[in-house]
Structures are given as structure tokens and as C-alpha cells.
Amino acid sequence: MRRDDTTRLGRRVVMLVDNAVDGDSRVQKTARSAADAGWDVTLIGCAHVDAERRWRLGEAEVRVLPLAAARATPPATAPPATAPAVVSRPGGGVPGPEGADVSASGRGAGSRDGSGLRGVSGLRGVSGLRARLVARGGLPLRAARLVRRPVEHAQVRYWRARLRDGAWRRLEPGLWDYERVAGPVVDELRPDLIHAHDFRMLGVAARAVERARAAGRDTKLVWDAHEWLPGARPRRDNARWLPAHLGYVREFAGHADAVVTVSDTLADLLVRDHALPERPAVILNAPVTAASEPAAFEPSAPDLRERCGLPPDTPLLVYSGAMAVQRGVDTVVEALPLLPGVHLALVVADPAAAYVRQVVARAARHQVADRVHVLPYVPHRQLVAFLATADIGLIPLHHWPNHEIALITKFFEYAHARLPIVVSDVRTMAETVRATGQGEVFRARDTADLARAVRAVLADPARYRAAYEGPDSPLPGWTWEAQAERLDALYRRLLTPTR
């Protein structure tokens, strides 16, 4: 999209995300396309970086703020933990029950272990004993976790009973770090619209909107739900994480003037979970295409096959994206002995990451390490061209709620690279592949069935690539340009004065 009128010029959009921006293609594409359409866009990331970072994505300004700054922010004032809806001053401590302040580290006055469970008989004693035993080497980590879990479950029950959805203030007080760091910056920018990416920034945005409205500015809030939180895998090994974040989202979801998300199934789940008055707009995680950004697809863009050092006639599978056990790459490695001569490229954020090293070690145990190539990410606007010289794109996900409900980013990237897709039988992607004929489906975690699917595609690749050609091709609708038009229309609707 490009600036095609002057109606939006001077209207400021602030986008918020809980990461360092680079590596998050949806966030980058959203910011850049909105700025190209004429909005004055500032994208604010919060991450564990040493100092603030600034750069530009096209016409959009990017600022990544260091979360460590939250630790240096002195407590001031903030809403009581019992309040269901809040307007806070950024940088404030979080008064909890009995008036104790909860610092950014999550440790309230008089609560040595940060649980805040003063007056709950026995729980602090158990937690404190566990900490002392671990410190002295008297309790193995596994046993420490077994002791900790009942304590954490008790914490959840106690604070949920007292504060209902507001229990996150005690169970996950680190969420206030994002408020302390980003809140003052948002207030200084005085946005007309705040676009909160994913769940952690929803409360930050909602409180900023309420402060703006209290000051007489009619700021709008768009919540971009990237995933279904009840189906998310907890980020940490504790029982508090999921119930705390679910309560946090329930508290603030109703503050959004509009919600967008990544799939029709997730849109329906959000309506059900939060009684939304309007069904979320679906903005697919589709790639930027060569038609709109030809410079990003020049022949000088990197070539996956060349990076692997492979000739054109060597079968090459590619997996591109985050690496974790539940993403099923182990199944692919274990299938390679059943696929003589077939190579695997892993395109990952950090080739030296611990789990990546584990996968490479597994390949060595199966005596296929010489056929596994680990490569770093390329800029997302070059990724489609980079992938195009492979023979098959892999999506070997295990069954997990969030894996079932959407076409993920790599699905669209493989499709625009005209790659046949071999996908596990996770619902939405398996149904789509069967309907379009663009690939084969295998049973998740079934090594032999994955090998069968790969052999079927390699035997007749043209049959599967044909799904991307002709009038029935799904590709025209699977572009970021089409998604950006929808988002621009939503912004205009929210920011057009009504008479």
C-alpha cells in the first residue's frame, strides 16, 4: 500500500509488542504497511536488550525499550489490586491486598518468596523451606519442582478467590514491567490509536487509552490476538502462568474498540471467550509478495540450495521457523534414514541454540548429520525467494490446541515459494492441504507416515505445484497486501468522526 490521500496524515498510531521486533514478521509487516498507507506509526517493542534501539521500517519508526529499565523505576502510585478496571500511572508500584506494594520483581513487603501469601497458613513455610534446601544442595531440581507445584496451585486458588481476574497482579506481577517501560512513552506520543500485539501488551494499551480519555483525547484501541491463550503452552514451568495471564486478558479484552486475529476459528473462539460484541477481523499471517515489493525478490537474494551446497537434483526438504519439541522436527530427523539421499534444511533464528544442537546431535545418532543443514534467518521480505529452491516445505507439528486452529506464517511462505507442503494432521492446515491439493498430510509424530508423504511428493512434484497455478489458485488471497487493505479500512472506520 502507498499513501493515496491526505485524510490519515497526522493521525498517530502506536503499536506495542512484547519482543525485540526483529524476527516478528507479522508485527513488522503491520507497522510498515500502515505507515505506507499514510498513518504516522511508531512501533514500540519491550525486550531484554542492553539499551534502547531505534530504526525505521519504511516510514514507520521502531523503538525497542529495555525491560531492565522497569527495575530502576521507583514506585509511585498504581491502582488497587482489587479494582477490575484500572487507570494507572506508569512507573507505579502495585498495591496489593493489605496495602503491601508489589515491586517489579514480584516481591511484596513482608513476602520473602514473592508469593504475597501473608496469612495463608503453612504455604510460605513450605515455599521458604524448598528455597533453602535447593540453595544448600539438599533438594534436587526435579524434587524442588514437585514441592513447588502444590504451593503454586494454592497461590492460584487463594488469589483467584480474593481478586478473581485481578489475581494476575499477585501471580504474575512481572506484567507491570511492560507498563513501567512502555506506558510513559505511549503517553508522550499521544496516539489517536493504539494497536496492541498479542496478550501481554493488551493491559498496557488499555490503561494508556483510559489515561488519554481522562485527559480528553478519544484514543482507540485495537487488540491483535496472535494466538488462543487458553491453548498456549505455558512459557514457564509453574502453575501460576496460565491462570494469571487468562485473568489478565479477560480483564482488559472488553476495553478494545476492535479485535483482529489470525484465523476464522480463532475469531469464533474469541467471541465465545470474551462475549465480544463484534466478530474480530481476520488478518492472515500472509507474506509480502513480489508483485508489490520486486526489489525484495531480486536474483541477488540468498538461495537456500546454494547455502546448503547442494546441486539441483538433490532432494531438499526445508523447515523454517521456531524450534521446539512440539514443532516436530525430531520426527523429520528420525525419518531421514527412511529417505536415502534426501537432505533437510533448518532455517532458524539461532543456529547455536540449545534445542537446535539437540536436533543436530539426534541426526548424528541416526547417522544422517551430513544431510542436515542449519542456516540462520534471512530478512522476512526475502524469505519466499530464499525458500523457493527447496522441493518440499515441512510443517511437522504435534497436536496442540493452537496448532489446530490457524494457517501459520510458514504455511503461506511455503505456498508463495510454490513449494509442495507436507504437514501433520493438525486440523486447519491438514484440511486446507487436502482441499487445495498442494501437498500431503501425515499422522503427527509418525516417522514412517512422514516418510511416505515425502516420497509421494518427490515422485510427482508437478502435481502438487499445480495447485498454485490457474484461476483457482489460493495465492491472490494469501498476500499481505490483501490483509493490509483490511487493516487500513478498520483504522479508517475507527478514526472517522461520526456525525
N, C-alpha and C positions, 0 to 999 in steps of 0.2 A: 504494500500500500504506500501511497505517497500523499503529501499534503495537497488536497484538492479543493479546499475552501478555507476561509478565514474564521469560520464560526467557532472552531475549537482552540484557536491560538490564544495563548494566555490562560487557558484553563489547566490547572496543575493537577497531575496525577502522581501520587506517591505509592509505589509498590513496596511491599515488605516480604522478606523471606528469611528463614532461619538457617541460612547457609552462606557460603562464600561466593555464590552466584556462578562462578566458573564451574562447568560441569553440569549445571542445571539448564538443559536446553529449553524446557517449557518457559521458565522464568525469563531467560534471555530473549526468546522469540517474542514473548508477550510485551516486554519493555520496548524492544526495538520497533516492533510493528506499530505499537500505539504512538510512539514518538514520530515514526514516519507518517502516521495519519494526521499529525498536527497537534497532538497533546504534548504539554510540557511535562516530561516524565523524569522522575528521579526514582531509581531503584535502590532500596536500602537493604543490604544483607547484614546479618549478625552472625559472627563466626569466631572461632578461636584463632585469631590472627594477632600478630605482634603489634600492629599499628593500623590506623585507618588506611584503606586503599581506595583510590579513585581512578576511574577511567570512563570511557564513553563507549556505548554500543550504538553506533549510528548517531542519531540525535538524542538518545537517552543518556542521562548521567547515572553512573553507578557509584555507590558509596558502600563499602563493606566496613562495618564498625566492629571493633574488638570487644568481644564479650567480657574480657578481663576488666574492662572499664567499669562494669557493674560492681565489682568487688571494691572499687575505690570510691564509689558514690556514697556519701554519708546519708544515713537515714533521715527522712524528713517526715512527711505525713502521707498516709495512704488510707484506703477505705477499710472499714472493719471487715473481718473475715466472715462475718455473718450476713453481710449485705449480698443479696442475689444479683443486683446490678450496681455497677460502681463507676465512679469518676475519680481517677487518682491523679496525684501529681507525680510525674516521672521522677525517679530517684528516691522515692519514699520507701521506708520500711513497711512491713505488712503487719499491722497489729492483729494478733490472733485472739482467741478466747482468753479470758482473764487479763487482756490488755498487754500480753507479752509481745515484744517486737520480734518478728522473724526476719533475720538478715538474709542477704542474697545467698549465703551459703546454706540456708535452711535450718540454722540452729537458733532456736528461741532462747531467750533469757531463762536460765534455770533448767534447760533441757540439754544435758550433756551430749546425747546422741542425735539430737536434731529431730526426734520424733514428736516433740511437743506434748508428750503424754503425761504431763504432771497430773497426779491424782488418779491415774489409772493403775491400780494396784498390781505390782509384780512385773509389768511389761518393761519398764525402764531397767529394772534389776536384771531381767533376762538379757536384754539388749546390751547392757553395760558389761555383764559377765562374758558374753560372747566376744565383745570387742577386746576385753582384757586377755582372754585366752588366746585369741588369734595373735595379738601383739606379742605374747610370750612364747608363741610357737607351740602352744598346748592344744590347739584345735585345728585340724586340717581345714583347708578352704571349703571342701565339699561339705564337711560336717558343720562348718560355720553357716553355710547357706541353709542347711536343713534346720538349724536352730533359728535363723533369721526369719524364715518364711512364716512360721506361726505368729511371730511378733508383728510382721508387716501386715498379715491378714487382720490381726487385731487392731492395728492402727487404722486400716481402711474402715473396718466396721465402726470403730469409735468416732472417727471424724465424719464419716458419712452420716451417722446418726445425729451428730451435732450440727453439721453445716450443709448437709445434702450436697448439691453440686459444687458448692463453695469449698468442699473439703480439699480441693487441689491446693489451696493456699498453705495447708499443712503437709500434705502428702508429696507435693512437687513444687515447693516454693522457689526452686530454681527458675520456674517460668517467669518470675519477676525480673530476672536478669535482662530478658528481652525488652521489658518495659523500661527499665532504668537506662538502657543503652539507646534504644530507638525512639522512645517517647519524646524526649526533648527535641530531637532532630525533626521529627514529624511536626511538632508544634511550631517550630521555627519556619518550616516550609509553607505552612498554611494551605494545605491542599484543598482542592474542590472535591476530589475523590481519592479514597484510599483503597487499594487493591491488595488484600491480604492473601498471600500464597500459603496454602496448606493450613494446618491446625494451630501451630504454636503462635503464629502472628495474629490470629483472629482476635484474641483478647486485647492485644496491644492496639490493634486498629480500632476496635470498638470503643476503648477508653479514649483514644485520640479524637474519635468522632464526637463523643459526648463532650469533651472539653471544648472542641470547636463550636459545637452547637450552643454550649453555655456562654460562649463569647459572641454569639450572634451570627455565626457562619453556618450555612446549610451544607455541611460536608456529607458526601455519600460514601457508603461502604459496600464494596464487592468482596465476597469471600470466594476464593478459588479452591475448592476441595479436591486435592490431588488424589486422595485415597479414602477408602472407607475405614475410619478409625477403629470401629469395633472389630474389624477383620485384620488389623495390623498386628505384626509380630512385635511384642514389647521391645523397646530399644535397650532396656537394661534388665538384668536378672533380679528383679524384685517384684513383689506383688502389688506395689503401690502405683506403678507406672500407668497401666491401662485405666483403672478406675479413676485415677486423678485426671488424666487427660480427657476421658469421656465426660466427666463433670465439667471441666473447663470449656469444652466445645459446647455442651448443652447450655451453659450459662450465657454464652455470647452468640450462638448461632442466630438467635432471633433479632440481633442488632443489625444484621446485614440487610441492606436495601435490595440486593440481588445476590444470587449464588450462581456460580458457574462450576462445572465439573467435567470429568474426562470421558464419561460414558452414559448411555441411557439407563443402564442398570443401576449405576451409582446415583444418578439423578433420582430415580424412584426410591432408592434406599434413604436418601437424604430427606425427601419429602416425608417418608414414613417416620424416620427417627426424630425429626425436628418440627413436624407439623408446619412445614414451610407453606406460606400462602400462594407461592408461585413455583412451578417446577423449574429447577436450575437449567440454565442454558448449557448445552453440551459443546465444549471446545476441545476437540480431539488433539492428542499429542502428535500431530502430523508434522512432517518436515517441510522446511522451505524448499521450493523446487527450482530447478534450473531455469525454468521459464522466467521467473521473476528476479533471480539472482545469478545471471550467467557467469559473472566474474568468480563466483564461488565454486564453479564447476569447470574451471579451465583445465586443459591437459596437464598443467603443472601441479595439479592437486596430487597428493600422495596416492600410491597404488598399493592395495593390500597384498596382492600376489607378489609384486616385486619386493615388498618389505619382507615377505617370508622367504624370498629367494627360490620361488617355485616356477617351473615352466607352465605354459598354458594348458597342457594336457594332464596335469596332476590334479586329482580331485581335491577341492579345498572347501571345508566347512568353516563357517565363522560364527562365533558368539561374541556379541558386542554389548557391553553394559556392566552393571554392578555384579560383583561376585560374592555369593554367599551359598551356604549349603542348600537352602530351599530353592535356589535357582537351577539346580540340577546339572551343573557342569560335570560333576563326578560321574553321572550316568553316561555322558558323552565319552569321557576318557575311558571308562570301562568298556564301551562299545568299540573303541578303535581296534583292539585285537581281532574283532569280527569283521573289520573293514580294511583288508590289506591295501596298502598304498594310499589310503585316504589321510589327508592332513587336516589339522584343526588349528585355526587362528583364534586367539582370545584377545579381544580389544578391550582393555580395562583401564581404569583411572590410574592405578598404581601397580605396575608390574612387580614391584618388590613387596607388596602387601602379604601379610602372613597367610591368608587363605589361598591366595594365588600360588604361593610357594608350596602349600599343601597339595594343591591340584597337580603342580608340576612333579612333585615327589610321587604322587599316585601314578602319574604317567610313567615315571621311571620304573616303578614296581611292576607295571604291566608291560614293560619293555617297548613303550611307544613314545618315549620322551623326544626322540628325533623327529617325530611327526606332530609335535605340539609347539606352536609359536605364540609367544606372549608379546603383545605390542601395546604401546600407550595410546590413549585417546588422540584423535585429531579434532580440530575445531568443528563444532556441530554443523556448520554451514558447508563443510567439505565431506561430511561423513558418508552421504549417499554415494558420491563418486568414489570414495575410498573403498566402500564395500563391494562395488559392482563387479569386481573381477573374481569374486568367490563363486562357488557353484551352488551353495545352499546356506540359508540363514537359519540358525538354530534358536529355538525357544523351549528349553527342556524343563520348564518349571514343575515343581512339586505342587500338589493340591494344597492351596491355602486360600482363605476367603478372598483376599484382594487379588489373587492371581486369576480368579474365575470371572471377574465382572467387567473387564475392560480390554480393549486392544491397546497394548502398551506401546511405548515410543519405538522400541526396536522393531516391532511388527511393521509399522509404517515405513521406517527407514529401510528395512529389507525389501518391502514392496516397491518403493520408489527406485531402489537399486535393481529392480526386476529379478530378484532372487527368489527361487522356489523356497518355501518355508517348511521346515519340519518342526512341528510343535507338539508338546504333550497334550493330553486330553483335558486341559483346563477349559472350562465351558465356552466362554465367549470367543476366544481365538480359535478353538477347535471347530466350533460351528461355522465361523467365518471362512476358514480354510476349506472345509468341506463344501460350503456353498459356492465359493468362487473357483475352486479347483486349482488354487495357487500353490498347493503343497500337500503334505501327508501328515497324518495325526498318528501318534504312538501313545501307548499307555505310560503314564508318568512313572519314572523310576524303573522302567522295564528295559534293561540293556538290549536284550535280543530284539524287542519290538522296535526300539530306536534304530538299530542296525537295519532291520527290514525296511523301515520307512526311508532311510538314507539310500539304500540300494535301489528302491523303487524310483526315487527321483533321479538318481545318477543314470539309470537305464534309459530315461526318456525326458531329459530336462526341458526340451522344447514344449512338450505337452503342458507343463506347469507354467512356464513363462508366458504361454499364450493367454493366460488369464489376465495379463496386464495390457493386452492389446485390444483394439477394436472398440465399438460403441458401448459395449457392456463393461468396459474397464472400470474398476472402482477408483482408480488413481485420481481423477479430477476432483473428487470429493475429499480425498485424503491428502489435502495440501494445507500448509499453514496459512496460505493466503486466504483460503475459504474460511478458516477459523478466525483469522484476524478481522475479516469483514463483520462476522457476528459479534465479536467483542467490541468493535468500534460502534456498531449500532446500539449495543447495550449502554455504553458510556454516553452516547448522544441522548438516548432516552432518559437516562438518569439525570443528566445535566441540562436538559432543555426545560426552561421555565414553563410551567403550566399557567394558563390564564384562568 
